[in-house]
Amino acid sequence: MKVLVPLCLCCSALFSFNSLAIDVEATFAELDKDSNGTLSEAEASEDAVLHESFEQIDKDQNGQISLTEFKQFLL
């Protein structure tokens, strides 16, 4: 039983993290109006925080926020 409780807690945390990751991807997809897999500055302007932080989030400075950059910013 002592092993089962920590295992259950780990599984619970993992499922919660997976749920959060899915929510992040759904939010990104919602913001990605042209469905090209990146957020332009115009698309990011839909959210005040993204708009203000655009240059900081766009790590490779290509003028687009990728899903990876979006996840790194949020998580």
PDB file of N, CA, C, O and CB in Angstrom:
ATOM      1  N   MET A   1       0.824  -1.195   0.000  1.00  0.00           N
ATOM      2  CA  MET A   1       0.000   0.000   0.000  1.00  0.00           C
ATOM      3  C   MET A   1       0.867   1.257   0.000  1.00  0.00           C
ATOM      4  O   MET A   1       0.505   2.258  -0.618  1.00  0.00           O
ATOM      5  CB  MET A   1      -0.937  -0.001   1.208  1.00  0.00           C
ATOM      6  N   LYS A   2       2.014   1.213   0.693  1.00  0.00           N
ATOM      7  CA  LYS A   2       2.885   2.387   0.755  1.00  0.00           C
ATOM      8  C   LYS A   2       3.431   2.752  -0.624  1.00  0.00           C
ATOM      9  O   LYS A   2       3.697   3.923  -0.892  1.00  0.00           O
ATOM     10  CB  LYS A   2       4.042   2.136   1.724  1.00  0.00           C
ATOM     11  N   VAL A   3       3.598   1.775  -1.487  1.00  0.00           N
ATOM     12  CA  VAL A   3       4.092   2.038  -2.834  1.00  0.00           C
ATOM     13  C   VAL A   3       2.957   2.526  -3.734  1.00  0.00           C
ATOM     14  O   VAL A   3       3.179   3.331  -4.638  1.00  0.00           O
ATOM     15  CB  VAL A   3       4.741   0.774  -3.428  1.00  0.00           C
ATOM     16  N   LEU A   4       1.771   2.047  -3.489  1.00  0.00           N
ATOM     17  CA  LEU A   4       0.623   2.375  -4.328  1.00  0.00           C
ATOM     18  C   LEU A   4       0.244   3.856  -4.251  1.00  0.00           C
ATOM     19  O   LEU A   4      -0.098   4.458  -5.269  1.00  0.00           O
ATOM     20  CB  LEU A   4      -0.563   1.524  -3.928  1.00  0.00           C
ATOM     21  N   VAL A   5       0.301   4.440  -3.074  1.00  0.00           N
ATOM     22  CA  VAL A   5      -0.093   5.846  -2.909  1.00  0.00           C
ATOM     23  C   VAL A   5       0.806   6.779  -3.723  1.00  0.00           C
ATOM     24  O   VAL A   5       0.284   7.596  -4.481  1.00  0.00           O
ATOM     25  CB  VAL A   5      -0.046   6.240  -1.423  1.00  0.00           C
ATOM     26  N   PRO A   6       2.146   6.692  -3.597  1.00  0.00           N
ATOM     27  CA  PRO A   6       2.985   7.572  -4.423  1.00  0.00           C
ATOM     28  C   PRO A   6       2.792   7.319  -5.918  1.00  0.00           C
ATOM     29  O   PRO A   6       2.836   8.253  -6.719  1.00  0.00           O
ATOM     30  CB  PRO A   6       4.453   7.386  -4.060  1.00  0.00           C
ATOM     31  N   LEU A   7       2.580   6.061  -6.288  1.00  0.00           N
ATOM     32  CA  LEU A   7       2.352   5.734  -7.687  1.00  0.00           C
ATOM     33  C   LEU A   7       1.078   6.401  -8.190  1.00  0.00           C
ATOM     34  O   LEU A   7       1.053   6.951  -9.291  1.00  0.00           O
ATOM     35  CB  LEU A   7       2.273   4.215  -7.878  1.00  0.00           C
ATOM     36  N   CYS A   8       0.033   6.352  -7.394  1.00  0.00           N
ATOM     37  CA  CYS A   8      -1.232   6.996  -7.763  1.00  0.00           C
ATOM     38  C   CYS A   8      -1.064   8.511  -7.872  1.00  0.00           C
ATOM     39  O   CYS A   8      -1.617   9.140  -8.774  1.00  0.00           O
ATOM     40  CB  CYS A   8      -2.326   6.659  -6.733  1.00  0.00           C
ATOM     41  N   LEU A   9      -0.303   9.085  -6.956  1.00  0.00           N
ATOM     42  CA  LEU A   9      -0.060  10.530  -7.005  1.00  0.00           C
ATOM     43  C   LEU A   9       0.711  10.911  -8.265  1.00  0.00           C
ATOM     44  O   LEU A   9       0.414  11.924  -8.899  1.00  0.00           O
ATOM     45  CB  LEU A   9       0.711  10.989  -5.756  1.00  0.00           C
ATOM     46  N   CYS A  10       1.699  10.099  -8.624  1.00  0.00           N
ATOM     47  CA  CYS A  10       2.465  10.363  -9.846  1.00  0.00           C
ATOM     48  C   CYS A  10       1.572  10.260 -11.076  1.00  0.00           C
ATOM     49  O   CYS A  10       1.641  11.103 -11.970  1.00  0.00           O
ATOM     50  CB  CYS A  10       3.646   9.384  -9.967  1.00  0.00           C
ATOM     51  N   CYS A  11       0.746   9.242 -11.120  1.00  0.00           N
ATOM     52  CA  CYS A  11      -0.167   9.066 -12.257  1.00  0.00           C
ATOM     53  C   CYS A  11      -1.146  10.226 -12.340  1.00  0.00           C
ATOM     54  O   CYS A  11      -1.442  10.720 -13.428  1.00  0.00           O
ATOM     55  CB  CYS A  11      -0.934   7.734 -12.141  1.00  0.00           C
ATOM     56  N   SER A  12      -1.641  10.655 -11.202  1.00  0.00           N
ATOM     57  CA  SER A  12      -2.577  11.774 -11.169  1.00  0.00           C
ATOM     58  C   SER A  12      -1.916  13.045 -11.699  1.00  0.00           C
ATOM     59  O   SER A  12      -2.519  13.786 -12.476  1.00  0.00           O
ATOM     60  CB  SER A  12      -3.097  11.998  -9.740  1.00  0.00           C
ATOM     61  N   ALA A  13      -0.693  13.290 -11.281  1.00  0.00           N
ATOM     62  CA  ALA A  13       0.035  14.474 -11.750  1.00  0.00           C
ATOM     63  C   ALA A  13       0.295  14.385 -13.248  1.00  0.00           C
ATOM     64  O   ALA A  13       0.193  15.385 -13.959  1.00  0.00           O
ATOM     65  CB  ALA A  13       1.366  14.629 -10.989  1.00  0.00           C
ATOM     66  N   LEU A  14       0.630  13.190 -13.728  1.00  0.00           N
ATOM     67  CA  LEU A  14       0.887  12.999 -15.148  1.00  0.00           C
ATOM     68  C   LEU A  14      -0.366  13.262 -15.964  1.00  0.00           C
ATOM     69  O   LEU A  14      -0.304  13.941 -16.989  1.00  0.00           O
ATOM     70  CB  LEU A  14       1.401  11.589 -15.415  1.00  0.00           C
ATOM     71  N   PHE A  15      -1.499  12.738 -15.527  1.00  0.00           N
ATOM     72  CA  PHE A  15      -2.745  12.963 -16.250  1.00  0.00           C
ATOM     73  C   PHE A  15      -3.136  14.438 -16.215  1.00  0.00           C
ATOM     74  O   PHE A  15      -3.646  14.962 -17.205  1.00  0.00           O
ATOM     75  CB  PHE A  15      -3.868  12.102 -15.659  1.00  0.00           C
ATOM     76  N   SER A  16      -2.907  15.107 -15.105  1.00  0.00           N
ATOM     77  CA  SER A  16      -3.203  16.536 -15.014  1.00  0.00           C
ATOM     78  C   SER A  16      -2.328  17.323 -15.977  1.00  0.00           C
ATOM     79  O   SER A  16      -2.801  18.247 -16.638  1.00  0.00           O
ATOM     80  CB  SER A  16      -2.999  17.042 -13.577  1.00  0.00           C
ATOM     81  N   PHE A  17      -1.046  16.956 -16.059  1.00  0.00           N
ATOM     82  CA  PHE A  17      -0.137  17.637 -16.974  1.00  0.00           C
ATOM     83  C   PHE A  17      -0.558  17.406 -18.416  1.00  0.00           C
ATOM     84  O   PHE A  17      -0.539  18.332 -19.227  1.00  0.00           O
ATOM     85  CB  PHE A  17       1.303  17.160 -16.760  1.00  0.00           C
ATOM     86  N   ASN A  18      -0.945  16.152 -18.745  1.00  0.00           N
ATOM     87  CA  ASN A  18      -1.401  15.858 -20.103  1.00  0.00           C
ATOM     88  C   ASN A  18      -2.646  16.663 -20.438  1.00  0.00           C
ATOM     89  O   ASN A  18      -2.787  17.149 -21.560  1.00  0.00           O
ATOM     90  CB  ASN A  18      -1.681  14.359 -20.266  1.00  0.00           C
ATOM     91  N   SER A  19      -3.536  16.806 -19.490  1.00  0.00           N
ATOM     92  CA  SER A  19      -4.749  17.589 -19.691  1.00  0.00           C
ATOM     93  C   SER A  19      -4.395  19.052 -19.942  1.00  0.00           C
ATOM     94  O   SER A  19      -4.986  19.701 -20.804  1.00  0.00           O
ATOM     95  CB  SER A  19      -5.686  17.463 -18.474  1.00  0.00           C
ATOM     96  N   LEU A  20      -3.435  19.562 -19.191  1.00  0.00           N
ATOM     97  CA  LEU A  20      -2.982  20.943 -19.374  1.00  0.00           C
ATOM     98  C   LEU A  20      -2.361  21.120 -20.755  1.00  0.00           C
ATOM     99  O   LEU A  20      -2.607  22.123 -21.426  1.00  0.00           O
ATOM    100  CB  LEU A  20      -1.968  21.333 -18.279  1.00  0.00           C
ATOM    101  N   ALA A  21      -1.556  20.146 -21.181  1.00  0.00           N
ATOM    102  CA  ALA A  21      -0.925  20.224 -22.498  1.00  0.00           C
ATOM    103  C   ALA A  21      -1.969  20.252 -23.602  1.00  0.00           C
ATOM    104  O   ALA A  21      -1.820  20.985 -24.580  1.00  0.00           O
ATOM    105  CB  ALA A  21       0.029  19.046 -22.708  1.00  0.00           C
ATOM    106  N   ILE A  22      -3.022  19.461 -23.455  1.00  0.00           N
ATOM    107  CA  ILE A  22      -4.100  19.452 -24.444  1.00  0.00           C
ATOM    108  C   ILE A  22      -4.799  20.802 -24.466  1.00  0.00           C
ATOM    109  O   ILE A  22      -5.120  21.315 -25.538  1.00  0.00           O
ATOM    110  CB  ILE A  22      -5.112  18.329 -24.143  1.00  0.00           C
ATOM    111  N   ASP A  23      -5.038  21.385 -23.293  1.00  0.00           N
ATOM    112  CA  ASP A  23      -5.662  22.706 -23.221  1.00  0.00           C
ATOM    113  C   ASP A  23      -4.790  23.766 -23.891  1.00  0.00           C
ATOM    114  O   ASP A  23      -5.304  24.649 -24.577  1.00  0.00           O
ATOM    115  CB  ASP A  23      -5.928  23.091 -21.761  1.00  0.00           C
ATOM    116  N   VAL A  24      -3.486  23.685 -23.697  1.00  0.00           N
ATOM    117  CA  VAL A  24      -2.560  24.635 -24.316  1.00  0.00           C
ATOM    118  C   VAL A  24      -2.633  24.499 -25.835  1.00  0.00           C
ATOM    119  O   VAL A  24      -2.681  25.500 -26.550  1.00  0.00           O
ATOM    120  CB  VAL A  24      -1.104  24.402 -23.813  1.00  0.00           C
ATOM    121  N   GLU A  25      -2.642  23.262 -26.325  1.00  0.00           N
ATOM    122  CA  GLU A  25      -2.717  23.037 -27.765  1.00  0.00           C
ATOM    123  C   GLU A  25      -4.047  23.522 -28.334  1.00  0.00           C
ATOM    124  O   GLU A  25      -4.087  24.074 -29.434  1.00  0.00           O
ATOM    125  CB  GLU A  25      -2.523  21.556 -28.080  1.00  0.00           C
ATOM    126  N   ALA A  26      -5.130  23.321 -27.597  1.00  0.00           N
ATOM    127  CA  ALA A  26      -6.449  23.791 -28.045  1.00  0.00           C
ATOM    128  C   ALA A  26      -6.489  25.319 -28.086  1.00  0.00           C
ATOM    129  O   ALA A  26      -7.050  25.902 -29.013  1.00  0.00           O
ATOM    130  CB  ALA A  26      -7.563  23.254 -27.114  1.00  0.00           C
ATOM    131  N   THR A  27      -5.899  25.958 -27.089  1.00  0.00           N
ATOM    132  CA  THR A  27      -5.847  27.420 -27.064  1.00  0.00           C
ATOM    133  C   THR A  27      -5.028  27.941 -28.238  1.00  0.00           C
ATOM    134  O   THR A  27      -5.422  28.901 -28.901  1.00  0.00           O
ATOM    135  CB  THR A  27      -5.252  27.921 -25.734  1.00  0.00           C
ATOM    136  N   PHE A  28      -3.887  27.303 -28.492  1.00  0.00           N
ATOM    137  CA  PHE A  28      -3.041  27.694 -29.618  1.00  0.00           C
ATOM    138  C   PHE A  28      -3.812  27.562 -30.928  1.00  0.00           C
ATOM    139  O   PHE A  28      -3.784  28.467 -31.762  1.00  0.00           O
ATOM    140  CB  PHE A  28      -1.759  26.836 -29.660  1.00  0.00           C
ATOM    141  N   ALA A  29      -4.494  26.442 -31.106  1.00  0.00           N
ATOM    142  CA  ALA A  29      -5.266  26.209 -32.333  1.00  0.00           C
ATOM    143  C   ALA A  29      -6.364  27.256 -32.504  1.00  0.00           C
ATOM    144  O   ALA A  29      -6.650  27.689 -33.620  1.00  0.00           O
ATOM    145  CB  ALA A  29      -5.882  24.802 -32.319  1.00  0.00           C
ATOM    146  N   GLU A  30      -6.968  27.652 -31.406  1.00  0.00           N
ATOM    147  CA  GLU A  30      -8.017  28.672 -31.456  1.00  0.00           C
ATOM    148  C   GLU A  30      -7.447  30.029 -31.887  1.00  0.00           C
ATOM    149  O   GLU A  30      -8.085  30.764 -32.641  1.00  0.00           O
ATOM    150  CB  GLU A  30      -8.705  28.797 -30.082  1.00  0.00           C
ATOM    151  N   LEU A  31      -6.258  30.351 -31.410  1.00  0.00           N
ATOM    152  CA  LEU A  31      -5.618  31.622 -31.771  1.00  0.00           C
ATOM    153  C   LEU A  31      -5.068  31.608 -33.199  1.00  0.00           C
ATOM    154  O   LEU A  31      -4.987  32.651 -33.848  1.00  0.00           O
ATOM    155  CB  LEU A  31      -4.491  31.934 -30.791  1.00  0.00           C
ATOM    156  N   ASP A  32      -4.694  30.427 -33.681  1.00  0.00           N
ATOM    157  CA  ASP A  32      -4.097  30.261 -35.011  1.00  0.00           C
ATOM    158  C   ASP A  32      -5.201  30.289 -36.075  1.00  0.00           C
ATOM    159  O   ASP A  32      -5.589  29.251 -36.611  1.00  0.00           O
ATOM    160  CB  ASP A  32      -3.284  28.926 -35.093  1.00  0.00           C
ATOM    161  N   LYS A  33      -5.687  31.473 -36.365  1.00  0.00           N
ATOM    162  CA  LYS A  33      -6.856  31.665 -37.244  1.00  0.00           C
ATOM    163  C   LYS A  33      -6.663  31.088 -38.645  1.00  0.00           C
ATOM    164  O   LYS A  33      -7.615  30.569 -39.228  1.00  0.00           O
ATOM    165  CB  LYS A  33      -7.171  33.140 -37.358  1.00  0.00           C
ATOM    166  N   ASP A  34      -5.441  31.169 -39.199  1.00  0.00           N
ATOM    167  CA  ASP A  34      -5.221  30.649 -40.549  1.00  0.00           C
ATOM    168  C   ASP A  34      -4.740  29.195 -40.556  1.00  0.00           C
ATOM    169  O   ASP A  34      -4.454  28.636 -41.615  1.00  0.00           O
ATOM    170  CB  ASP A  34      -4.215  31.519 -41.273  1.00  0.00           C
ATOM    171  N   SER A  35      -4.653  28.596 -39.384  1.00  0.00           N
ATOM    172  CA  SER A  35      -4.284  27.171 -39.220  1.00  0.00           C
ATOM    173  C   SER A  35      -2.968  26.804 -39.905  1.00  0.00           C
ATOM    174  O   SER A  35      -2.840  25.718 -40.470  1.00  0.00           O
ATOM    175  CB  SER A  35      -5.390  26.286 -39.770  1.00  0.00           C
ATOM    176  N   ASN A  36      -1.991  27.713 -39.853  1.00  0.00           N
ATOM    177  CA  ASN A  36      -0.698  27.412 -40.467  1.00  0.00           C
ATOM    178  C   ASN A  36       0.325  26.872 -39.465  1.00  0.00           C
ATOM    179  O   ASN A  36       1.474  26.617 -39.828  1.00  0.00           O
ATOM    180  CB  ASN A  36      -0.147  28.655 -41.130  1.00  0.00           C
ATOM    181  N   GLY A  37      -0.086  26.699 -38.218  1.00  0.00           N
ATOM    182  CA  GLY A  37       0.803  26.122 -37.211  1.00  0.00           C
ATOM    183  C   GLY A  37       1.649  27.129 -36.461  1.00  0.00           C
ATOM    184  O   GLY A  37       2.456  26.750 -35.612  1.00  0.00           O
ATOM    185  N   THR A  38       1.477  28.406 -36.762  1.00  0.00           N
ATOM    186  CA  THR A  38       2.187  29.465 -36.041  1.00  0.00           C
ATOM    187  C   THR A  38       1.227  30.617 -35.779  1.00  0.00           C
ATOM    188  O   THR A  38       0.180  30.738 -36.416  1.00  0.00           O
ATOM    189  CB  THR A  38       3.433  29.955 -36.843  1.00  0.00           C
ATOM    190  N   LEU A  39       1.611  31.457 -34.826  1.00  0.00           N
ATOM    191  CA  LEU A  39       0.831  32.656 -34.534  1.00  0.00           C
ATOM    192  C   LEU A  39       1.581  33.868 -35.058  1.00  0.00           C
ATOM    193  O   LEU A  39       2.729  34.113 -34.688  1.00  0.00           O
ATOM    194  CB  LEU A  39       0.555  32.792 -33.009  1.00  0.00           C
ATOM    195  N   SER A  40       0.925  34.615 -35.915  1.00  0.00           N
ATOM    196  CA  SER A  40       1.493  35.878 -36.383  1.00  0.00           C
ATOM    197  C   SER A  40       1.275  36.926 -35.301  1.00  0.00           C
ATOM    198  O   SER A  40       0.555  36.693 -34.331  1.00  0.00           O
ATOM    199  CB  SER A  40       0.851  36.327 -37.742  1.00  0.00           C
ATOM    200  N   GLU A  41       1.896  38.064 -35.476  1.00  0.00           N
ATOM    201  CA  GLU A  41       1.701  39.139 -34.496  1.00  0.00           C
ATOM    202  C   GLU A  41       0.235  39.583 -34.486  1.00  0.00           C
ATOM    203  O   GLU A  41      -0.305  39.924 -33.434  1.00  0.00           O
ATOM    204  CB  GLU A  41       2.629  40.346 -34.813  1.00  0.00           C
ATOM    205  N   ALA A  42      -0.404  39.577 -35.655  1.00  0.00           N
ATOM    206  CA  ALA A  42      -1.823  39.948 -35.732  1.00  0.00           C
ATOM    207  C   ALA A  42      -2.689  38.946 -34.960  1.00  0.00           C
ATOM    208  O   ALA A  42      -3.604  39.341 -34.238  1.00  0.00           O
ATOM    209  CB  ALA A  42      -2.284  40.023 -37.209  1.00  0.00           C
ATOM    210  N   GLU A  43      -2.398  37.647 -35.113  1.00  0.00           N
ATOM    211  CA  GLU A  43      -3.161  36.628 -34.383  1.00  0.00           C
ATOM    212  C   GLU A  43      -2.904  36.741 -32.883  1.00  0.00           C
ATOM    213  O   GLU A  43      -3.825  36.595 -32.079  1.00  0.00           O
ATOM    214  CB  GLU A  43      -2.795  35.213 -34.881  1.00  0.00           C
ATOM    215  N   ALA A  44      -1.659  36.999 -32.512  1.00  0.00           N
ATOM    216  CA  ALA A  44      -1.305  37.127 -31.097  1.00  0.00           C
ATOM    217  C   ALA A  44      -1.952  38.350 -30.466  1.00  0.00           C
ATOM    218  O   ALA A  44      -2.151  38.391 -29.252  1.00  0.00           O
ATOM    219  CB  ALA A  44       0.207  37.202 -30.934  1.00  0.00           C
ATOM    220  N   SER A  45      -2.281  39.342 -31.277  1.00  0.00           N
ATOM    221  CA  SER A  45      -2.879  40.563 -30.732  1.00  0.00           C
ATOM    222  C   SER A  45      -4.290  40.330 -30.194  1.00  0.00           C
ATOM    223  O   SER A  45      -4.862  41.210 -29.551  1.00  0.00           O
ATOM    224  CB  SER A  45      -2.911  41.643 -31.798  1.00  0.00           C
ATOM    225  N   GLU A  46      -4.853  39.146 -30.457  1.00  0.00           N
ATOM    226  CA  GLU A  46      -6.159  38.784 -29.890  1.00  0.00           C
ATOM    227  C   GLU A  46      -6.080  38.683 -28.364  1.00  0.00           C
ATOM    228  O   GLU A  46      -7.088  38.817 -27.670  1.00  0.00           O
ATOM    229  CB  GLU A  46      -6.655  37.446 -30.487  1.00  0.00           C
ATOM    230  N   ASP A  47      -4.868  38.443 -27.855  1.00  0.00           N
ATOM    231  CA  ASP A  47      -4.649  38.315 -26.413  1.00  0.00           C
ATOM    232  C   ASP A  47      -3.650  39.393 -25.985  1.00  0.00           C
ATOM    233  O   ASP A  47      -2.550  39.472 -26.532  1.00  0.00           O
ATOM    234  CB  ASP A  47      -4.127  36.875 -26.038  1.00  0.00           C
ATOM    235  N   ALA A  48      -4.024  40.210 -25.021  1.00  0.00           N
ATOM    236  CA  ALA A  48      -3.182  41.336 -24.598  1.00  0.00           C
ATOM    237  C   ALA A  48      -1.808  40.888 -24.109  1.00  0.00           C
ATOM    238  O   ALA A  48      -0.805  41.522 -24.436  1.00  0.00           O
ATOM    239  CB  ALA A  48      -3.879  42.119 -23.501  1.00  0.00           C
ATOM    240  N   VAL A  49      -1.744  39.810 -23.332  1.00  0.00           N
ATOM    241  CA  VAL A  49      -0.459  39.338 -22.796  1.00  0.00           C
ATOM    242  C   VAL A  49       0.433  38.837 -23.925  1.00  0.00           C
ATOM    243  O   VAL A  49       1.622  39.153 -23.962  1.00  0.00           O
ATOM    244  CB  VAL A  49      -0.679  38.216 -21.751  1.00  0.00           C
ATOM    245  N   LEU A  50      -0.132  38.057 -24.847  1.00  0.00           N
ATOM    246  CA  LEU A  50       0.658  37.577 -25.989  1.00  0.00           C
ATOM    247  C   LEU A  50       1.162  38.746 -26.830  1.00  0.00           C
ATOM    248  O   LEU A  50       2.315  38.768 -27.259  1.00  0.00           O
ATOM    249  CB  LEU A  50      -0.179  36.620 -26.861  1.00  0.00           C
ATOM    250  N   HIS A  51       0.299  39.691 -27.052  1.00  0.00           N
ATOM    251  CA  HIS A  51       0.672  40.850 -27.869  1.00  0.00           C
ATOM    252  C   HIS A  51       1.824  41.629 -27.230  1.00  0.00           C
ATOM    253  O   HIS A  51       2.787  41.988 -27.907  1.00  0.00           O
ATOM    254  CB  HIS A  51      -0.541  41.774 -28.071  1.00  0.00           C
ATOM    255  N   GLU A  52       1.722  41.885 -25.939  1.00  0.00           N
ATOM    256  CA  GLU A  52       2.767  42.637 -25.233  1.00  0.00           C
ATOM    257  C   GLU A  52       4.077  41.866 -25.139  1.00  0.00           C
ATOM    258  O   GLU A  52       5.150  42.468 -25.099  1.00  0.00           O
ATOM    259  CB  GLU A  52       2.294  42.999 -23.838  1.00  0.00           C
ATOM    260  N   SER A  53       3.998  40.534 -25.104  1.00  0.00           N
ATOM    261  CA  SER A  53       5.185  39.695 -24.915  1.00  0.00           C
ATOM    262  C   SER A  53       5.667  39.048 -26.206  1.00  0.00           C
ATOM    263  O   SER A  53       6.542  38.183 -26.166  1.00  0.00           O
ATOM    264  CB  SER A  53       4.896  38.622 -23.899  1.00  0.00           C
ATOM    265  N   PHE A  54       5.120  39.444 -27.341  1.00  0.00           N
ATOM    266  CA  PHE A  54       5.375  38.754 -28.610  1.00  0.00           C
ATOM    267  C   PHE A  54       6.863  38.559 -28.888  1.00  0.00           C
ATOM    268  O   PHE A  54       7.293  37.441 -29.171  1.00  0.00           O
ATOM    269  CB  PHE A  54       4.747  39.527 -29.751  1.00  0.00           C
ATOM    270  N   GLU A  55       7.646  39.615 -28.814  1.00  0.00           N
ATOM    271  CA  GLU A  55       9.077  39.518 -29.132  1.00  0.00           C
ATOM    272  C   GLU A  55       9.814  38.610 -28.158  1.00  0.00           C
ATOM    273  O   GLU A  55      10.750  37.913 -28.548  1.00  0.00           O
ATOM    274  CB  GLU A  55       9.714  40.904 -29.124  1.00  0.00           C
ATOM    275  N   GLN A  56       9.404  38.611 -26.900  1.00  0.00           N
ATOM    276  CA  GLN A  56      10.020  37.741 -25.894  1.00  0.00           C
ATOM    277  C   GLN A  56       9.667  36.275 -26.162  1.00  0.00           C
ATOM    278  O   GLN A  56      10.517  35.400 -25.999  1.00  0.00           O
ATOM    279  CB  GLN A  56       9.567  38.150 -24.472  1.00  0.00           C
ATOM    280  N   ILE A  57       8.442  36.000 -26.564  1.00  0.00           N
ATOM    281  CA  ILE A  57       7.990  34.631 -26.819  1.00  0.00           C
ATOM    282  C   ILE A  57       8.620  34.081 -28.094  1.00  0.00           C
ATOM    283  O   ILE A  57       8.969  32.902 -28.152  1.00  0.00           O
ATOM    284  CB  ILE A  57       6.457  34.581 -26.923  1.00  0.00           C
ATOM    285  N   ASP A  58       8.768  34.919 -29.108  1.00  0.00           N
ATOM    286  CA  ASP A  58       9.312  34.526 -30.412  1.00  0.00           C
ATOM    287  C   ASP A  58      10.832  34.377 -30.304  1.00  0.00           C
ATOM    288  O   ASP A  58      11.589  35.248 -30.732  1.00  0.00           O
ATOM    289  CB  ASP A  58       8.938  35.573 -31.510  1.00  0.00           C
ATOM    290  N   LYS A  59      11.257  33.260 -29.727  1.00  0.00           N
ATOM    291  CA  LYS A  59      12.677  33.042 -29.415  1.00  0.00           C
ATOM    292  C   LYS A  59      13.579  33.090 -30.644  1.00  0.00           C
ATOM    293  O   LYS A  59      14.689  33.618 -30.574  1.00  0.00           O
ATOM    294  CB  LYS A  59      12.849  31.710 -28.728  1.00  0.00           C
ATOM    295  N   ASP A  60      13.114  32.543 -31.776  1.00  0.00           N
ATOM    296  CA  ASP A  60      13.971  32.534 -32.963  1.00  0.00           C
ATOM    297  C   ASP A  60      13.819  33.796 -33.819  1.00  0.00           C
ATOM    298  O   ASP A  60      14.421  33.914 -34.885  1.00  0.00           O
ATOM    299  CB  ASP A  60      13.662  31.314 -33.804  1.00  0.00           C
ATOM    300  N   GLN A  61      12.998  34.739 -33.328  1.00  0.00           N
ATOM    301  CA  GLN A  61      12.823  36.051 -33.961  1.00  0.00           C
ATOM    302  C   GLN A  61      12.469  35.952 -35.451  1.00  0.00           C
ATOM    303  O   GLN A  61      12.985  36.710 -36.272  1.00  0.00           O
ATOM    304  CB  GLN A  61      14.092  36.871 -33.796  1.00  0.00           C
ATOM    305  N   ASN A  62      11.573  34.999 -35.788  1.00  0.00           N
ATOM    306  CA  ASN A  62      11.142  34.862 -37.179  1.00  0.00           C
ATOM    307  C   ASN A  62       9.798  35.544 -37.445  1.00  0.00           C
ATOM    308  O   ASN A  62       9.238  35.427 -38.535  1.00  0.00           O
ATOM    309  CB  ASN A  62      11.049  33.393 -37.547  1.00  0.00           C
ATOM    310  N   GLY A  63       9.292  36.252 -36.447  1.00  0.00           N
ATOM    311  CA  GLY A  63       8.030  36.962 -36.612  1.00  0.00           C
ATOM    312  C   GLY A  63       6.802  36.098 -36.414  1.00  0.00           C
ATOM    313  O   GLY A  63       5.681  36.530 -36.684  1.00  0.00           O
ATOM    314  N   GLN A  64       7.008  34.882 -35.946  1.00  0.00           N
ATOM    315  CA  GLN A  64       5.918  33.936 -35.702  1.00  0.00           C
ATOM    316  C   GLN A  64       6.154  33.242 -34.361  1.00  0.00           C
ATOM    317  O   GLN A  64       7.297  33.042 -33.951  1.00  0.00           O
ATOM    318  CB  GLN A  64       5.813  32.889 -36.860  1.00  0.00           C
ATOM    319  N   ILE A  65       5.078  32.880 -33.689  1.00  0.00           N
ATOM    320  CA  ILE A  65       5.188  32.088 -32.462  1.00  0.00           C
ATOM    321  C   ILE A  65       4.778  30.664 -32.800  1.00  0.00           C
ATOM    322  O   ILE A  65       3.647  30.415 -33.217  1.00  0.00           O
ATOM    323  CB  ILE A  65       4.298  32.680 -31.302  1.00  0.00           C
ATOM    324  N   SER A  66       5.703  29.735 -32.618  1.00  0.00           N
ATOM    325  CA  SER A  66       5.406  28.323 -32.860  1.00  0.00           C
ATOM    326  C   SER A  66       4.708  27.732 -31.635  1.00  0.00           C
ATOM    327  O   SER A  66       4.681  28.344 -30.568  1.00  0.00           O
ATOM    328  CB  SER A  66       6.706  27.530 -33.187  1.00  0.00           C
ATOM    329  N   LEU A  67       4.150  26.546 -31.804  1.00  0.00           N
ATOM    330  CA  LEU A  67       3.520  25.864 -30.673  1.00  0.00           C
ATOM    331  C   LEU A  67       4.550  25.610 -29.576  1.00  0.00           C
ATOM    332  O   LEU A  67       4.237  25.742 -28.393  1.00  0.00           O
ATOM    333  CB  LEU A  67       2.875  24.533 -31.126  1.00  0.00           C
ATOM    334  N   THR A  68       5.758  25.252 -29.952  1.00  0.00           N
ATOM    335  CA  THR A  68       6.825  25.016 -28.969  1.00  0.00           C
ATOM    336  C   THR A  68       7.126  26.286 -28.182  1.00  0.00           C
ATOM    337  O   THR A  68       7.242  26.240 -26.957  1.00  0.00           O
ATOM    338  CB  THR A  68       8.104  24.514 -29.668  1.00  0.00           C
ATOM    339  N   GLU A  69       7.252  27.407 -28.862  1.00  0.00           N
ATOM    340  CA  GLU A  69       7.510  28.685 -28.179  1.00  0.00           C
ATOM    341  C   GLU A  69       6.338  29.058 -27.276  1.00  0.00           C
ATOM    342  O   GLU A  69       6.535  29.564 -26.171  1.00  0.00           O
ATOM    343  CB  GLU A  69       7.767  29.810 -29.207  1.00  0.00           C
ATOM    344  N   PHE A  70       5.125  28.809 -27.748  1.00  0.00           N
ATOM    345  CA  PHE A  70       3.916  29.091 -26.973  1.00  0.00           C
ATOM    346  C   PHE A  70       3.897  28.255 -25.694  1.00  0.00           C
ATOM    347  O   PHE A  70       3.607  28.768 -24.613  1.00  0.00           O
ATOM    348  CB  PHE A  70       2.652  28.811 -27.815  1.00  0.00           C
ATOM    349  N   LYS A  71       4.212  26.953 -25.826  1.00  0.00           N
ATOM    350  CA  LYS A  71       4.246  26.065 -24.653  1.00  0.00           C
ATOM    351  C   LYS A  71       5.325  26.507 -23.672  1.00  0.00           C
ATOM    352  O   LYS A  71       5.088  26.533 -22.465  1.00  0.00           O
ATOM    353  CB  LYS A  71       4.491  24.605 -25.083  1.00  0.00           C
ATOM    354  N   GLN A  72       6.506  26.855 -24.177  1.00  0.00           N
ATOM    355  CA  GLN A  72       7.592  27.293 -23.297  1.00  0.00           C
ATOM    356  C   GLN A  72       7.202  28.546 -22.534  1.00  0.00           C
ATOM    357  O   GLN A  72       7.561  28.695 -21.366  1.00  0.00           O
ATOM    358  CB  GLN A  72       8.868  27.548 -24.103  1.00  0.00           C
ATOM    359  N   PHE A  73       6.482  29.435 -23.165  1.00  0.00           N
ATOM    360  CA  PHE A  73       6.036  30.663 -22.513  1.00  0.00           C
ATOM    361  C   PHE A  73       5.022  30.359 -21.412  1.00  0.00           C
ATOM    362  O   PHE A  73       5.096  30.930 -20.324  1.00  0.00           O
ATOM    363  CB  PHE A  73       5.427  31.624 -23.543  1.00  0.00           C
ATOM    364  N   LEU A  74       4.080  29.466 -21.692  1.00  0.00           N
ATOM    365  CA  LEU A  74       3.006  29.189 -20.739  1.00  0.00           C
ATOM    366  C   LEU A  74       3.385  28.203 -19.649  1.00  0.00           C
ATOM    367  O   LEU A  74       2.916  28.312 -18.516  1.00  0.00           O
ATOM    368  CB  LEU A  74       1.819  28.672 -21.465  1.00  0.00           C
ATOM    369  N   LEU A  75       4.228  27.246 -19.987  1.00  0.00           N
ATOM    370  CA  LEU A  75       4.555  26.207 -19.010  1.00  0.00           C
ATOM    371  C   LEU A  75       5.910  26.481 -18.470  1.00  0.00           C
ATOM    372  O   LEU A  75       6.401  25.733 -17.625  1.00  0.00           O
ATOM    373  CB  LEU A  75       4.491  24.799 -19.619  1.00  0.00           C
TER     374      LEU A  75
END
